[in-house]
Amino acid sequence: MERRNERHSLCYRCHQEVAPNEGWLRKSVTRWLVVCDSCSHPPEGTHSGWHTEPMVALDLETTGRDVAADRVVSACVVLEDGNTKSWLVNPGCSIPAEATGIHGITTAMAQADGVTTEVFLNEIRALLEVWITERWAVAIMNARFDLSVLYYEFDRMSVPQPDWSGVCVADPLILDWHMDKMRAEPRQLPDLCSRHGVELGQHHDATADAQAALAVARSIARKHVPTAQQPTGYLTSTQRRWRREYFEWAARKRRISYEPEAEGWPITAILEHAPIAKKRDGQRVPATPHRKWSEEEAKLIGSEYQNGASIEDLARRHGRSERAIDARLRKIGLRSWTAAVVD
């Protein structure tokens, strides 16, 4: 919620003077703040980043909001060339009237023209495997819902799961939180489209929503250099950390205790594969450097190392010492035993 500033003040972000009738009064979590025009609506830059590389997008429409029980009824992906591929899916069950009222898909429509869930899953899995291999950022609005629904659909239909650890998520919701966490206003897709100057077609149409999510993610990256410069391969783990830090910050502002979630992000059923290192005196240090290695974490570190990540980066991202990373890479055959040992 914003309205025009009417008094002389300082911008809470850049600390520049803001004259009366310039800048904006912004409702934050606990109070009203003054923000200048350039901080409130930053211009889009021409810098490079993951947003200037090939990107794709995904959106689902479902029978309800229960990620473990509800079913996919339509889906759309925006491909790297800008073209789209969409599915109408027959979930094999009736579509509740409440869900039909949101996305307009009836049980009769799905039964008459929809593909089976198994056909849809095999086709979307093939696309996901390409995106994972190419390390393309996947724009998904509220990724936790869509990816968790997909996870449970794969499990329900006994279709092999893709390598979820390699999916590079770009969630406009998390990106916008990180860019401007003090803005206390709704952040649904229509709100973000309005905020970032993106045209949204028919909301809750999978094609329109996927295209809008992609455009919003790119717009945020063009406006916020630190976000754009995150390595694509680390986007998911970085947003996981940003999301947790946002909730911790909001809890402090409201003077309530922060209770860590028992579910994972961006898939509720998959807990964080590697704890993010804690901070001490502004420096990142290993959280639990002597914990046992899981097969999944070792595989992920090996994949990241082969894709160009340095031992220093791997240690910082996975909360382990550089020596531990070095030893594990040697054990799985990615570093020679005759190579110099990392200090």
Rosetta blueprint (number, residue, H / E / L):
1 M L
2 E E
3 R E
4 R E
5 N L
6 E L
7 R L
8 H L
9 S E
10 L E
11 C L
12 Y L
13 R L
14 C L
15 H L
16 Q L
17 E E
18 V E
19 A L
20 P L
21 N L
22 E L
23 G L
24 W E
25 L E
26 R E
27 K E
28 S L
29 V L
30 T L
31 R L
32 W E
33 L E
34 V E
35 V E
36 C L
37 D H
38 S H
39 C H
40 S H
41 H L
42 P L
43 P L
44 E L
45 G L
46 T L
47 H L
48 S L
49 G L
50 W H
51 H H
52 T H
53 E L
54 P L
55 M E
56 V E
57 A E
58 L E
59 D E
60 L E
61 E E
62 T E
63 T L
64 G L
65 R L
66 D L
67 V L
68 A L
69 A L
70 D L
71 R L
72 V E
73 V E
74 S E
75 A E
76 C E
77 V E
78 V E
79 L L
80 E L
81 D L
82 G L
83 N L
84 T E
85 K E
86 S E
87 W E
88 L E
89 V E
90 N E
91 P L
92 G L
93 C L
94 S L
95 I L
96 P L
97 A H
98 E H
99 A H
100 T H
101 G H
102 I H
103 H H
104 G L
105 I L
106 T L
107 T H
108 A H
109 M H
110 A H
111 Q H
112 A H
113 D H
114 G L
115 V E
116 T E
117 T H
118 E H
119 V H
120 F H
121 L H
122 N H
123 E H
124 I H
125 R H
126 A H
127 L H
128 L H
129 E H
130 V H
131 W H
132 I H
133 T H
134 E H
135 R L
136 W L
137 A E
138 V E
139 A E
140 I L
141 M L
142 N L
143 A H
144 R H
145 F H
146 D H
147 L H
148 S H
149 V H
150 L H
151 Y H
152 Y H
153 E H
154 F H
155 D H
156 R H
157 M L
158 S L
159 V L
160 P L
161 Q L
162 P L
163 D L
164 W H
165 S H
166 G H
167 V L
168 C E
169 V E
170 A E
171 D L
172 P H
173 L H
174 I H
175 L H
176 D H
177 W H
178 H H
179 M H
180 D L
181 K L
182 M L
183 R L
184 A L
185 E L
186 P L
187 R L
188 Q L
189 L H
190 P H
191 D H
192 L H
193 C H
194 S H
195 R H
196 H L
197 G L
198 V L
199 E L
200 L L
201 G L
202 Q L
203 H L
204 H L
205 D L
206 A H
207 T H
208 A H
209 D H
210 A H
211 Q H
212 A H
213 A H
214 L H
215 A H
216 V H
217 A H
218 R H
219 S H
220 I H
221 A H
222 R H
223 K H
224 H L
225 V H
226 P H
227 T H
228 A H
229 Q L
230 Q L
231 P L
232 T H
233 G H
234 Y H
235 L H
236 T H
237 S H
238 T H
239 Q H
240 R H
241 R H
242 W H
243 R H
244 R H
245 E H
246 Y H
247 F H
248 E H
249 W H
250 A H
251 A H
252 R H
253 K H
254 R L
255 R L
256 I L
257 S L
258 Y L
259 E L
260 P L
261 E L
262 A L
263 E L
264 G L
265 W L
266 P L
267 I L
268 T L
269 A L
270 I L
271 L L
272 E L
273 H L
274 A L
275 P L
276 I L
277 A L
278 K E
279 K E
280 R E
281 D L
282 G L
283 Q E
284 R E
285 V E
286 P L
287 A L
288 T L
289 P L
290 H L
291 R L
292 K L
293 W L
294 S L
295 E H
296 E H
297 E H
298 A H
299 K H
300 L H
301 I H
302 G H
303 S H
304 E H
305 Y H
306 Q H
307 N L
308 G L
309 A L
310 S L
311 I H
312 E H
313 D H
314 L H
315 A H
316 R H
317 R H
318 H H
319 G L
320 R L
321 S L
322 E H
323 R H
324 A H
325 I H
326 D H
327 A H
328 R H
329 L H
330 R H
331 K H
332 I L
333 G L
334 L L
335 R L
336 S L
337 W L
338 T L
339 A L
340 A L
341 V L
342 V L
343 D L
